[in-house]
Amino acid sequence: MEVFVLDTSVFTNPDVYSQFEKDQLGAIEDFLSLAPHTGATFFMPTSIYDELCKMVDLGHLKPRFELVVRIRSPRRYNLTVPAEFLYEFIEDVRSRINKGLRIAEEHTREAGRLTEEEVGKLINRLREKYREALRTGIIDSKEDVDVLLLAYELDGILVTGDEGLRRWADRVGIKLIDPKSFRYILENLVKLRP
């Protein structure tokens, strides 16, 4: 039996949820109609579920969602992760911080030659580049860690459109699928059932 661990992006990223329906609630409802017939089990960490509920008003779908998707946090105090994972993570964070500092230095030098209006535009560019340097391709929240740890603990298949989660999940050997193929995979699981 397949075990899928779902990230918020399955239901909030239009590139992912649009394979089910054009709008979020329709996509969630379509998923909830299909999922029970697959023979698979679906999990979502509590923190991810809370995040989803803040982003999407599930309304009347909430009880059905909780029936189909098991809401459960990873067993943080019982899990062991490879030390190499921590070393790689720390090295990646240090590299990103240094890159962010170089970006800030570059923009600071440029600011001295600008008008006040131009400085405002420069600050906006700085924020974009800085955010990209520090946050793209990394696990950067406790929710990210929860979904990664739960997939690791359950030896589940992680379904996410988050580039950082996918990158780090691959590093520790967590199974992944292309989130844009999720519906296709579920439909084929239904066909394969006896």
Backbone as numpy.savetxt, mean C-alpha at the origin, in Angstrom:
# Nx Ny Nz CAx CAy CAz Cx Cy Cz
-5.46 -23.44 -0.50 -6.30 -22.27 -0.50 -5.40 -21.02 -0.50
-5.74 -20.08 -1.36 -4.99 -18.82 -1.45 -5.37 -17.88 -0.32
-4.38 -17.18 0.18 -4.59 -16.17 1.21 -4.10 -14.84 0.63
-5.01 -13.87 0.56 -4.67 -12.55 0.04 -4.69 -11.54 1.18
-3.68 -10.70 1.22 -3.62 -9.61 2.20 -3.79 -8.32 1.41
-4.83 -7.56 1.75 -5.22 -6.40 0.96 -4.75 -5.10 1.59
-4.25 -4.22 0.74 -3.86 -2.88 1.14 -4.97 -1.91 0.74
-4.97 -0.76 1.33 -5.97 0.27 1.03 -6.06 0.58 -0.46
-4.90 0.58 -1.13 -4.85 0.98 -2.53 -5.72 0.13 -3.44
-6.05 -1.09 -3.01 -6.93 -1.95 -3.82 -8.27 -1.25 -4.05
-8.70 -0.48 -3.05 -10.01 0.17 -3.13 -9.95 1.69 -3.24
-8.74 2.27 -3.22 -8.64 3.73 -3.30 -7.87 4.21 -4.52
-7.07 3.37 -5.12 -6.29 3.75 -6.30 -7.14 3.47 -7.54
-7.51 4.51 -8.30 -8.37 4.30 -9.48 -7.78 3.33 -10.50
-6.46 3.27 -10.61 -5.83 2.34 -11.54 -6.08 0.89 -11.12
-6.33 0.67 -9.85 -6.55 -0.69 -9.34 -8.05 -0.99 -9.23
-8.82 -0.13 -8.54 -10.22 -0.47 -8.31 -11.08 -0.41 -9.57
-10.63 0.30 -10.59 -11.44 0.43 -11.81 -11.60 -0.90 -12.56
-10.80 -1.91 -12.23 -10.99 -3.22 -12.85 -12.29 -3.87 -12.37
-12.80 -3.41 -11.22 -14.06 -3.92 -10.69 -15.23 -3.05 -11.13
-15.11 -1.75 -10.92 -16.15 -0.78 -11.28 -15.52 0.59 -11.42
-16.26 1.53 -12.00 -15.71 2.87 -12.22 -15.64 3.70 -10.94
-16.54 3.45 -9.99 -16.52 4.20 -8.74 -16.11 3.28 -7.59
-15.60 3.88 -6.51 -15.06 3.10 -5.39 -16.08 2.16 -4.76
-17.26 2.67 -4.41 -18.25 1.82 -3.75 -18.71 0.69 -4.66
-18.88 1.00 -5.94 -19.24 -0.04 -6.90 -18.16 -1.10 -6.99
-16.90 -0.66 -6.97 -15.78 -1.60 -7.02 -15.75 -2.48 -5.79
-15.98 -1.89 -4.63 -15.98 -2.66 -3.38 -17.14 -3.66 -3.40
-18.29 -3.22 -3.84 -19.45 -4.12 -3.92 -19.20 -5.26 -4.89
-18.60 -4.97 -6.03 -18.27 -6.00 -7.02 -17.27 -7.01 -6.42
-16.25 -6.48 -5.74 -15.28 -7.37 -5.07 -15.99 -8.27 -4.07
-16.88 -7.68 -3.26 -17.59 -8.44 -2.22 -18.52 -9.50 -2.81
-19.00 -9.29 -4.02 -19.83 -10.29 -4.68 -18.99 -11.44 -5.24
-17.80 -11.12 -5.68 -16.92 -12.11 -6.32 -16.11 -12.92 -5.31
-15.57 -12.26 -4.31 -14.61 -12.87 -3.37 -15.10 -14.15 -2.70
-16.33 -14.22 -2.19 -16.75 -15.44 -1.48 -16.79 -16.70 -2.35
-16.82 -16.53 -3.65 -16.92 -17.67 -4.57 -15.56 -18.18 -5.03
-14.48 -17.57 -4.55 -13.14 -17.91 -5.01 -12.51 -19.05 -4.23
-12.99 -19.30 -3.01 -12.35 -20.28 -2.15 -11.13 -19.72 -1.43
-10.81 -18.47 -1.69 -9.66 -17.81 -1.08 -10.08 -17.16 0.23
-9.08 -16.80 1.03 -9.31 -16.07 2.26 -8.67 -14.70 2.10
-9.35 -13.68 2.60 -8.89 -12.30 2.45 -8.68 -11.68 3.83
-7.54 -11.03 3.99 -7.21 -10.37 5.25 -6.87 -8.91 4.98
-7.07 -8.10 6.02 -6.67 -6.71 5.99 -6.32 -6.32 7.42
-5.13 -5.73 7.63 -4.80 -5.28 8.98 -5.78 -4.23 9.48
-5.98 -4.20 10.79 -6.91 -3.24 11.40 -6.56 -1.81 11.02
-5.27 -1.47 11.04 -4.86 -0.10 10.71 -5.20 0.26 9.27
-5.08 -0.70 8.37 -5.42 -0.48 6.96 -6.93 -0.32 6.81
-7.68 -1.15 7.54 -9.14 -1.05 7.50 -9.60 0.32 8.02
-9.00 0.77 9.13 -9.33 2.09 9.67 -9.02 3.18 8.65
-7.88 3.05 7.99 -7.48 4.01 6.95 -8.49 4.00 5.81
-8.90 2.81 5.38 -9.89 2.68 4.30 -11.20 3.35 4.69
-11.65 3.11 5.93 -12.92 3.69 6.39 -12.87 5.21 6.47
-11.68 5.78 6.68 -11.54 7.24 6.68 -11.58 7.79 5.25
-11.11 6.98 4.30 -11.04 7.43 2.91 -12.32 7.16 2.13
-13.03 6.09 2.48 -14.23 5.69 1.77 -15.33 5.39 2.78
-16.47 6.01 2.63 -17.60 5.71 3.51 -18.25 4.41 3.02
-17.98 3.33 3.72 -18.50 2.02 3.30 -20.00 1.90 3.50
-20.56 2.71 4.40 -22.01 2.72 4.61 -22.57 1.33 4.82
-23.57 0.98 4.02 -24.26 -0.31 4.16 -23.36 -1.50 3.80
-22.22 -1.26 3.16 -21.32 -2.35 2.78 -20.39 -2.79 3.92
-20.32 -2.00 4.97 -19.37 -2.27 6.06 -19.55 -3.66 6.68
-20.77 -4.07 7.08 -20.90 -5.41 7.67 -20.53 -6.53 6.68
-20.90 -6.34 5.43 -20.57 -7.33 4.41 -19.06 -7.40 4.18
-18.41 -6.24 4.18 -16.97 -6.18 4.01 -16.29 -6.96 5.13
-16.75 -6.73 6.37 -16.16 -7.41 7.52 -16.46 -8.90 7.53
-17.49 -9.32 6.86 -17.79 -10.75 6.73 -16.85 -11.41 5.72
-16.54 -10.72 4.64 -15.72 -11.28 3.56 -14.22 -11.12 3.85
-13.84 -9.98 4.39 -12.42 -9.69 4.64 -12.17 -9.77 6.14
-11.25 -10.63 6.53 -10.92 -10.77 7.95 -10.02 -9.60 8.36
-10.50 -8.86 9.34 -9.77 -7.69 9.82 -8.92 -8.16 11.01
-7.61 -8.07 10.84 -6.72 -8.61 11.87 -5.33 -7.99 11.76
-4.78 -7.61 12.88 -3.42 -7.06 12.90 -2.40 -8.19 12.92
-1.19 -7.91 12.46 -0.14 -8.92 12.57 0.22 -9.14 14.04
0.76 -10.29 14.36 1.20 -10.58 15.73 2.59 -9.99 15.92
2.62 -8.71 16.15 3.87 -7.94 16.20 4.86 -8.46 17.23
4.38 -8.96 18.34 5.28 -9.40 19.40 5.79 -10.83 19.19
5.23 -11.54 18.25 5.64 -12.92 17.99 6.40 -13.07 16.69
6.43 -12.04 15.88 7.05 -12.13 14.56 8.55 -11.87 14.63
9.28 -12.59 13.82 10.70 -12.37 13.68 10.95 -12.02 12.22
11.64 -10.90 12.00 12.00 -10.53 10.64 13.51 -10.63 10.50
13.98 -10.90 9.30 15.42 -11.01 9.10 16.15 -9.70 9.43
17.27 -9.82 10.10 18.06 -8.64 10.45 18.50 -7.89 9.19
18.78 -8.61 8.13 19.21 -7.99 6.88 18.16 -6.99 6.38
16.89 -7.30 6.61 15.80 -6.40 6.23 15.99 -5.05 6.93
16.27 -5.09 8.24 16.47 -3.84 8.99 17.69 -3.09 8.50
18.79 -3.80 8.23 19.99 -3.14 7.72 19.71 -2.45 6.39
19.02 -3.14 5.47 18.70 -2.56 4.17 17.76 -1.36 4.32
16.81 -1.49 5.22 15.86 -0.40 5.42 16.57 0.85 5.95
17.42 0.67 6.95 18.16 1.80 7.52 19.06 2.44 6.47
19.73 1.64 5.67 20.60 2.17 4.62 19.79 2.96 3.59
18.61 2.45 3.25 17.74 3.15 2.31 17.28 4.49 2.89
16.89 4.49 4.16 16.44 5.74 4.80 17.58 6.75 4.84
18.77 6.30 5.22 19.93 7.21 5.28 20.22 7.81 3.90
20.17 6.99 2.88 20.41 7.46 1.51 19.37 8.50 1.10
18.12 8.27 1.47 17.04 9.19 1.13 17.20 10.52 1.87
17.59 10.45 3.12 17.81 11.67 3.90 18.92 12.51 3.26
20.00 11.85 2.89 21.10 12.57 2.23 20.65 13.20 0.91
19.86 12.46 0.15 19.34 12.99 -1.11 18.43 14.19 -0.84
17.61 14.10 0.20 16.73 15.21 0.57 17.52 16.45 0.98
18.61 16.23 1.71 19.46 17.36 2.10 20.09 18.04 0.89
20.54 17.24 -0.08 21.12 17.83 -1.29 20.07 18.65 -2.05
18.87 18.16 -2.11 17.79 18.89 -2.77 17.53 20.21 -2.04
17.48 20.17 -0.72 17.24 21.38 0.07 18.38 22.38 -0.12
19.61 21.90 -0.13 20.76 22.79 -0.34 20.68 23.47 -1.70
20.37 22.69 -2.73 20.28 23.22 -4.09 19.21 24.32 -4.17
18.07 24.08 -3.57 16.98 25.06 -3.61 17.29 26.29 -2.76
18.02 26.09 -1.66 18.41 27.22 -0.80 19.34 28.17 -1.55
20.30 27.60 -2.28 21.22 28.44 -3.07 20.44 29.26 -4.10
19.48 28.62 -4.74 18.69 29.28 -5.78 17.79 30.38 -5.20
17.31 30.20 -3.97 16.37 31.15 -3.36 16.96 32.54 -3.17
18.27 32.64 -2.95 18.90 33.93 -2.72 18.80 34.89 -3.90
18.54 34.38 -5.08 18.49 35.22 -6.29 17.07 35.50 -6.77
16.07 35.19 -5.96 14.69 35.27 -6.43 13.87 36.34 -5.71
12.77 36.71 -6.37 11.80 37.61 -5.73 10.96 36.78 -4.76
10.18 37.47 -3.94 9.35 36.77 -2.95 8.36 35.81 -3.63
7.77 36.25 -4.73 6.81 35.40 -5.46 7.51 34.16 -6.02
8.69 34.35 -6.56 9.45 33.22 -7.11 9.89 32.26 -6.01
10.17 32.79 -4.82 10.55 31.94 -3.69 9.40 31.01 -3.33
8.17 31.50 -3.36 6.99 30.66 -3.08 6.90 29.49 -4.04
7.15 29.76 -5.33 7.12 28.68 -6.33 8.27 27.70 -6.10
9.41 28.25 -5.72 10.58 27.41 -5.45 10.31 26.48 -4.26
9.67 27.00 -3.23 9.34 26.18 -2.06 8.41 25.03 -2.46
7.45 25.30 -3.33 6.55 24.24 -3.79 7.33 23.15 -4.55
8.26 23.56 -5.41 9.09 22.59 -6.14 9.95 21.79 -5.17
10.50 22.50 -4.18 11.32 21.84 -3.16 10.50 20.77 -2.44
9.30 21.10 -2.03 8.44 20.13 -1.33 8.17 18.90 -2.19
7.87 19.11 -3.46 7.59 17.98 -4.35 8.81 17.08 -4.49
9.95 17.68 -4.78 11.18 16.88 -4.95 11.59 16.20 -3.66
11.46 16.90 -2.56 11.83 16.35 -1.25 10.93 15.17 -0.90
9.62 15.33 -1.10 8.66 14.26 -0.82 8.96 13.05 -1.70
9.24 13.30 -2.97 9.55 12.21 -3.88 10.82 11.48 -3.44
11.85 12.23 -3.06 13.12 11.63 -2.65 12.97 10.80 -1.37
12.16 11.27 -0.45 12.06 10.58 0.84 10.96 9.53 0.92
9.90 9.66 0.14 8.75 8.77 0.36 8.47 7.79 -0.77
8.89 8.06 -1.98 8.58 7.16 -3.08 9.41 5.89 -2.98
8.72 4.74 -3.04 9.42 3.47 -3.05 9.88 2.97 -1.69
9.26 3.46 -0.62 9.66 3.06 0.73 8.41 2.79 1.56
8.55 1.98 2.59 7.46 1.84 3.54 7.60 3.01 4.51
6.57 3.85 4.56 6.71 5.10 5.31 5.59 5.35 6.30
4.91 4.29 6.72 3.86 4.46 7.72 3.68 3.16 8.49
3.06 3.26 9.66 2.80 2.04 10.44 1.81 1.15 9.71
0.93 1.75 8.91 -0.02 0.95 8.12 0.73 0.10 7.10
1.74 0.70 6.45 2.56 -0.07 5.51 3.24 -1.24 6.21
3.78 -0.98 7.39 4.46 -2.04 8.14 3.45 -3.13 8.52
2.25 -2.75 8.95 1.24 -3.74 9.33 0.88 -4.66 8.17
0.65 -4.09 7.00 0.25 -4.93 5.87 1.42 -5.83 5.43
2.62 -5.30 5.49 3.80 -6.09 5.15 3.98 -7.24 6.14
3.89 -6.94 7.43 4.07 -7.98 8.45 2.97 -9.03 8.42
1.73 -8.61 8.17 0.64 -9.59 8.10 0.82 -10.53 6.92
1.20 -10.00 5.78 1.46 -10.85 4.61 2.62 -11.81 4.89
3.64 -11.32 5.57 4.80 -12.14 5.94 4.38 -13.24 6.90
3.62 -12.87 7.93 3.17 -13.83 8.94 2.29 -14.93 8.34
1.37 -14.55 7.47 0.41 -15.50 6.91 0.93 -16.22 5.67
2.12 -15.83 5.21 2.65 -16.31 3.93 1.60 -16.08 2.85
1.01 -14.89 2.92 -0.07 -14.54 2.00 0.44 -13.82 0.77
-0.48 -13.60 -0.14 -0.20 -12.86 -1.37 -0.60 -11.42 -1.13
0.35 -10.52 -1.21 0.08 -9.11 -0.97 -0.51 -8.47 -2.22
-1.62 -7.78 -2.04 -2.27 -7.07 -3.14 -2.21 -5.59 -2.81
-1.36 -4.87 -3.52 -1.18 -3.44 -3.29 -0.70 -2.75 -4.54
-1.08 -1.50 -4.68 -0.57 -0.66 -5.75 0.54 0.24 -5.26
0.92 0.11 -3.99 1.95 0.94 -3.38 3.33 0.43 -3.78
4.06 1.24 -4.50 5.39 0.87 -5.02 6.37 0.50 -3.90
6.35 1.26 -2.81 7.25 0.98 -1.70 6.95 -0.35 -1.04
5.67 -0.61 -0.81 5.28 -1.89 -0.23 5.68 -3.06 -1.13
5.45 -2.91 -2.42 5.79 -3.97 -3.36 7.30 -4.23 -3.34
8.07 -3.16 -3.32 9.53 -3.29 -3.33 10.04 -4.02 -2.09
9.54 -3.61 -0.92 10.01 -4.23 0.33 9.43 -5.62 0.52
8.23 -5.86 0.06 7.65 -7.21 0.14 8.49 -8.19 -0.69
8.90 -7.75 -1.85 9.73 -8.58 -2.71 11.07 -8.89 -2.03
11.61 -7.91 -1.33 12.90 -8.10 -0.65 12.84 -9.18 0.42
11.70 -9.33 1.10 11.61 -10.33 2.16 10.89 -11.60 1.72
10.60 -11.71 0.42 10.05 -12.96 -0.11 8.55 -13.11 0.02
7.83 -12.01 0.14 6.37 -12.07 0.19 5.85 -12.19 -1.24
4.87 -13.06 -1.42 4.28 -13.24 -2.74 3.49 -11.99 -3.14
3.60 -11.64 -4.40 2.92 -10.45 -4.93 2.18 -10.81 -6.22
1.13 -10.07 -6.48 0.50 -10.12 -7.79 0.40 -8.69 -8.29
0.27 -8.55 -9.59 0.02 -7.23 -10.16 -1.40 -6.85 -9.73
-1.57 -5.76 -8.99 -2.90 -5.44 -8.48 -3.92 -5.20 -9.60
-3.44 -4.86 -10.78 -4.36 -4.64 -11.90 -4.89 -5.95 -12.47
-4.32 -7.07 -12.04 -4.77 -8.40 -12.46 -5.63 -9.07 -11.40
-5.92 -8.37 -10.31 -6.60 -8.97 -9.17 -7.96 -9.56 -9.55
-8.77 -8.78 -10.25 -10.10 -9.28 -10.64 -9.97 -10.52 -11.53
-9.07 -10.48 -12.49 -8.85 -11.61 -13.39 -8.48 -12.86 -12.58
-7.60 -12.69 -11.62 -7.18 -13.82 -10.78 -8.35 -14.36 -9.99
-9.14 -13.47 -9.40 -10.31 -13.92 -8.63 -11.31 -14.65 -9.52
-11.57 -14.12 -10.70 -12.51 -14.79 -11.62 -12.02 -16.18 -12.00
-10.72 -16.32 -12.18 -10.18 -17.62 -12.53 -10.16 -18.58 -11.35
-10.03 -18.07 -10.16 -10.16 -18.92 -8.97 -11.59 -19.48 -8.88
-12.58 -18.67 -9.23 -13.97 -19.13 -9.23 -14.13 -20.26 -10.25
-13.56 -20.08 -11.45 -13.68 -21.10 -12.51 -13.00 -22.41 -12.13
-11.91 -22.32 -11.36 -11.16 -23.52 -11.00 -11.77 -24.30 -9.84
-12.73 -23.71 -9.17 -13.36 -24.41 -8.03 -14.19 -25.58 -8.51
-14.14 -26.70 -7.76 -14.95 -27.87 -8.16 -16.44 -27.64 -8.01
